[in-house]
Amino acid sequence: MSRRFWFAGGLLMAGVACLALAPRATAADPLRALIIDGRNNHDWVTTTAILKADLEQSGRFRVDVFSAPEVGAPDTAWEGFTPRFPIHDVVVLNYNGELWPKSVREALEAYVWGGGGLVVIHAANNAFPDWPAYNDMIGLGWRGPDFGDRITIDDSNQVVRTAKGEGPGAGHGARRPFQVVVRDPEHPITKGMPLAWLHAADELYHGQRGPAKNMEVLATAHSDKANGGTDANEPLVWVVSYGKGRVFVNVMGHVAGGDAQAAQGADFRSLLQRGAEWAATGVVTIPVPKDFPTAVK
């Protein structure tokens, strides 16, 4: 029997149905996705190319890309940074850099709160620690131990909430392959995926911190202490309800130094496609691919 974990206002609720918002588009309609990039501590150019190709390969999305001003650009360059959130069904963030202008921040808040979809990939959850609404949207982020609560899942599939100031802050061990474990096999995004699969060499984030409200963990991985980890089952894939909007977070997918293997597997592609469709519509029609990895391969 599957178990679902929700965090609402700091309280744990088990057995709550997944987000049930009215779909904004039917399976026959093309969905418009907007990728935001331009700055990152990773290779955002290569990452955006992968994200765009994966979304378009599904046949479900039309993809636009909008980039923030380059590092070192004058302040006036930000005047042209006006993403058109409302004309898109889902926004995909591949951005980690300077805080956006207030008008853009407020526009994204209103978009998601009103029912827009948001997808946060890898280091995009590192961004904007001083933006309270963004922390609410992503649930957990790359933050210090005093920033907020930490969430892990114990071996009996129960949520463990560690209060701010206790335990580690954000980090990761050396990149290497690790096994991902599904925590809710009935959620539309993970339904039909193997209960465990081997992910390519990647950064396994640990100690993520935040408000963790209205949040459900979909998949975790064990952070090996011998590899600089925490010896805990750390959340890697989760969803958050923000107003009427749906947020999908996947902190896997490290791309840097010419190494993109973590974002090129069938599991990463499938999570992106299905997570983006769910964020946009509340349902998933894209099938799990036949080449999805197994628990050992």
For each residue, the residues with C-beta under 8 A, 3 or more apart:
1:
2: 184 185 186
3: 14 15 157 183 184
4: 14 15 16 17 18 184 186 187 216
5: 12 13 14 153 159 183 184 216 217
6: 12 13 14 16 214 215 216
7: 10 11 12 13 139 151 159 161 212 213 214 215 216
8: 11 13 213 214
9: 213
10: 7 149 212 213
11: 7 8
12: 5 6 7 159 161
13: 5 6 7 8 16
14: 3 4 5 6
15: 3 4
16: 4 6 13
17: 4 20
18: 4 184 186 187 188 216 239
19: 239 241 246 282
20: 17 282
21: 115 244 246 282
22: 282
23: 26 281 282 283
24: 89 115 280 281 282
25: 29 31 89 280 281
26: 23 29
27: 283 285
28:
29: 25 26
30: 60 61 62
31: 25 60 61 62 89 90 276 277 280 281
32: 61 62 63 64 87 88 89 90
33: 55 61 62 63 64 88 89 90 91 92 276 280
34: 63 64 65 66 83 84 85 88 90 91 92
35: 48 51 52 63 64 65 66 92 93 94
36: 66 67 68 83 91 92 93 94 95
37: 40 44 45 47 48 65 66 67 68 94 95
38: 44 67 68 69 70 95 97
39: 44 68 70 71 95 96 97 98
40: 37 43 44 47 94 95 96 97 123 124
41: 96 123 126 256
42: 47 96 122 123 254 255 256
43: 40 46 47 255 256 257 258 260
44: 37 38 39 40 47 48 94 95
45: 37 48 49
46: 43 49 50 255 260
47: 37 40 42 43 44 50 51 94 121 122 253 255 260 263
48: 35 37 44 45 51 52 65 94
49: 45 46 52 53
50: 46 47 53 54 255 260 263 264
51: 35 47 48 54 55 63 92 94 121 263 272
52: 35 48 49 55 56 63 65
53: 49 50 56 57
54: 50 51 57 58 268 269 272 273
55: 33 51 52 58 60 61 63 92 272 273 276
56: 52 53 59 61 62 63
57: 53 54 269 273
58: 54 55 61 273 277 286
59: 56
60: 30 31 55 273 277 285 286
61: 30 31 32 33 55 56 58 273 276
62: 30 31 32 33 56
63: 32 33 34 35 51 52 55 56
64: 32 33 34 35 88
65: 34 35 37 48 52
66: 34 35 36 37 81 83 84
67: 36 37 38
68: 36 37 38 39 78 81 95 97 98 100
69: 38 73 77 78 80 81
70: 38 39 73 77
71: 39 97 98
72:
73: 69 70 77 78
74: 77
75: 78
76: 79
77: 69 70 73 74 80 81
78: 68 69 73 75 81 100 101
79: 76
80: 69 77
81: 66 68 69 77 78 100 101 104
82: 104
83: 34 36 66 91 104 107 108
84: 34 66 87 88
85: 34 88 91 107 108 111 116
86: 111 116
87: 32 84
88: 32 33 34 64 84 85 91 116
89: 24 25 31 32 33 116 117 280 281
90: 31 32 33 34 116 117 118 119 276 279 280
91: 33 34 36 83 85 88 108 111 112 116 117 118 119
92: 33 34 35 36 51 55 119 121 276
93: 35 36 118 119 120 121 124 127
94: 35 36 37 40 44 47 48 51 121 122 124
95: 36 37 38 39 40 44 68 124 127
96: 39 40 41 42 123 124 126 127
97: 38 39 40 68 71 127
98: 39 68 71
99: 105 128 130 131
100: 68 78 81 104 105 108 128
101: 78 81 104 105
102: 105 106
103: 106 107
104: 81 82 83 100 101 107 108
105: 99 100 101 102 108 109 131 133 134
106: 102 103 109 110
107: 83 85 103 104 110 111
108: 83 85 91 100 104 105 111 112 118
109: 105 106 112 113 133 137
110: 106 107 113 114
111: 85 86 91 107 108 114 116 245
112: 91 108 109 115 116 117 118 137 242 243 245 247
113: 109 110 242 243 244 245
114: 110 111 243 244 245
115: 21 24 112 243 244 245
116: 85 86 88 89 90 91 111 112 245
117: 89 90 91 112 245 246 247 248 276 278 279 280 281
118: 90 91 93 108 112 137 242 245 246 247 248 279
119: 90 91 92 93 247 248 249 250 272 275 276 279
120: 93 124 125 137 138 247 248 249 250
121: 47 51 92 93 94 124 250 253 272
122: 42 47 94 125 203 250 251 252 253 254 255 263
123: 40 41 42 96 126 127 142 254
124: 40 93 94 95 96 120 121 127
125: 120 122 138 140 141 142 208 249 251
126: 41 96 123 141 142 170
127: 93 95 96 97 123 124 134 141
128: 99 100 131 134 135 141
129: 135 141 143 147
130: 99
131: 99 105 128 134 135
132: 135 136
133: 105 109 136 137
134: 105 127 128 131 137 138 141
135: 128 129 131 132 138 141 148 210 211
136: 132 133 139 211 213 240 242
137: 109 112 118 120 133 134 240 242 245 247
138: 120 125 134 135 141 210 240 247 249
139: 7 136 210 211 212 213 214 215 238 240 247 249
140: 125 148 150 151 208 209 210 212 215 235 238 249
141: 125 126 127 128 129 134 135 138 147 170 208 209 210
142: 123 125 126 170 205 208
143: 129 147 148 169 170 208 209 210
144: 147 169 170 209
145: 150 164 165 166 167 168 169 207 209
146: 164 165 169
147: 129 141 143 144 164 169 209 210
148: 135 140 143 164 209 210 211 212
149: 10 161 162 163 164 209 210 211 212
150: 140 145 161 162 164 166 167 168 207 208 209
151: 7 140 159 160 161 162 208 212 215 217 235
152: 159 160 162 220 230 232 233 234 235
153: 5 157 158 159 160 183 217 220 233 235
154: 157 158 159 160 233
155: 233
156:
157: 3 153 154 183
158: 153 154
159: 5 7 12 151 152 153 154 217
160: 151 152 153 154 232
161: 7 12 149 150 151 212
162: 149 150 151 152 166 167
163: 149 166
164: 145 146 147 148 149 150 209
165: 145 146
166: 145 150 162 163
167: 145 150 162 207
168: 145 150 171 206 207 230
169: 143 144 145 146 147 207 209
170: 126 141 142 143 144 205 206 207 208 209
171: 168 205 206 207 228
172: 203 204 205 206 228 229
173: 176 204 206 223 224 227 228 229
174: 227 228
175: 201 202 203 254 262
176: 173 201 202 227
177: 198 199 200 201 202
178: 198 199 202 204 221 222 224
179: 196 197 198 199 221 222 295
180: 196 197 198 199 219 220 221 236 237 252 267
181: 195 196 219 220 221 222 233
182: 185 190 193 194 195 196 218 219
183: 3 5 153 157 217 218 219 220
184: 2 3 4 5 18 187 190 216 217 218
185: 2 182 190 191 193 195
186: 2 4 18 190 191
187: 4 18 184 190 191 216 218 239
188: 18 191 274 278 282 283 284
189: 218 237 239 248 271 274 275 278 284
190: 182 184 185 186 187 193 218 219 237
191: 185 186 187 188 284
192: 287 288
193: 182 185 190 197 267 270 288 292
194: 182 197 292 293 294 295
195: 181 182 185 295
196: 179 180 181 182 295
197: 179 180 193 194 267 292 293 294 295
198: 177 178 179 180 293 294 295 296 297
199: 177 178 179 180 202 221 252 262 265 267 268 293
200: 177 261 262 264 265
201: 175 176 177 259 261 262
202: 175 176 177 178 199 252 253 254 262
203: 122 172 175 252 254 262
204: 172 173 178 221 223 227 229 234 236
205: 142 170 171 172 208 234 236 251
206: 168 170 171 172 173 223 229 230 232 234
207: 145 150 167 168 169 170 171 230 234
208: 125 140 141 142 143 150 151 170 205 234 235 251
209: 140 141 143 144 145 147 148 149 150 164 169 170
210: 135 138 139 140 141 143 147 148 149
211: 135 136 139 148 149
212: 7 10 139 140 148 149 151 161 215
213: 7 8 9 10 136 139 240
214: 6 7 8 139 240 241 242
215: 6 7 139 140 151 212 238 239 240 241
216: 4 5 6 7 18 184 187 238 239 240
217: 5 151 153 159 183 184 220 235 237 238
218: 182 183 184 187 189 190 237 238 239
219: 180 181 182 183 190 235 236 237
220: 152 153 180 181 183 217 233 234 235 236
221: 178 179 180 181 199 204 233 234 236
222: 178 179 181 229 231 232 233 234
223: 173 204 206 227 229 230 231 232 233 234
224: 173 178 227 229 231
225: 228 229 230 231
226: 229
227: 173 174 176 204 223 224
228: 171 172 173 174 225
229: 172 173 204 206 222 223 224 225 226 232 234
230: 152 168 206 207 223 225 234
231: 222 223 224 225
232: 152 160 206 222 223 229
233: 152 153 154 155 181 220 221 222 223
234: 152 204 205 206 207 208 220 221 222 223 229 230
235: 140 151 152 153 208 217 219 220 238
236: 180 204 205 219 220 221 250 251 252
237: 180 189 190 217 218 219 248 249 250 251 252 271 275
238: 139 140 215 216 217 218 235 249
239: 18 19 187 189 215 216 218 246 247 248 249 275 278
240: 136 137 138 139 213 214 215 216 246 247 249
241: 19 214 215 245 246 247
242: 112 113 118 136 137 214 245 246 247
243: 112 113 114 115
244: 21 113 114 115
245: 111 112 113 114 115 116 117 118 137 241 242 279
246: 19 21 117 118 239 240 241 242 278 279 280 282
247: 112 117 118 119 120 137 138 139 239 240 241 242 279
248: 117 118 119 120 189 237 239 275 276 278 279
249: 119 120 125 138 139 140 237 238 239 240
250: 119 120 121 122 236 237 253 268 271 272 275
251: 122 125 205 208 236 237
252: 122 180 199 202 203 236 237 262 263 268 271
253: 47 121 122 202 250 262 263 268
254: 42 122 123 175 202 203 259 262 263
255: 42 43 46 47 50 122 259 260 262 263
256: 41 42 43 259
257: 43
258: 43
259: 201 254 255 256 262
260: 43 46 47 50 255 263 264
261: 200 201 264 265
262: 175 199 200 201 202 203 252 253 254 255 259 265 268
263: 47 50 51 122 252 253 254 255 260 268
264: 50 200 260 261 268 269
265: 199 200 261 262 268 269 293
266: 269 270 289 291 292 293
267: 180 193 197 199 270 271 292 293
268: 54 199 250 252 253 262 263 264 265 271 272
269: 54 57 264 265 266 272 273 289
270: 193 266 267 273 274 286 288 289 292
271: 189 237 250 252 267 268 274 275
272: 51 54 55 119 121 250 268 269 275 276
273: 54 55 57 58 60 61 269 270 276 277 286
274: 188 189 270 271 277 278 284 286 288
275: 119 189 237 239 248 250 271 272 278 279
276: 31 33 55 61 90 92 117 119 248 272 273 279 280
277: 31 58 60 273 274 280 281 283 284 285 286
278: 117 188 189 239 246 248 274 275 281 282 283 284
279: 90 117 118 119 245 246 247 248 275 276
280: 24 25 31 33 89 90 117 246 276 277
281: 23 24 25 31 89 117 277 278
282: 19 20 21 22 23 24 188 246 278
283: 23 27 188 277 278
284: 188 189 191 274 277 278
285: 27 60 277
286: 58 60 270 273 274 277
287: 192
288: 192 193 270 274 292
289: 266 269 270 292
290:
291: 266
292: 193 194 197 266 267 270 288 289
293: 194 197 198 199 265 266 267 297
294: 194 197 198 297
295: 179 194 195 196 197 198
296: 198
297: 198 293 294
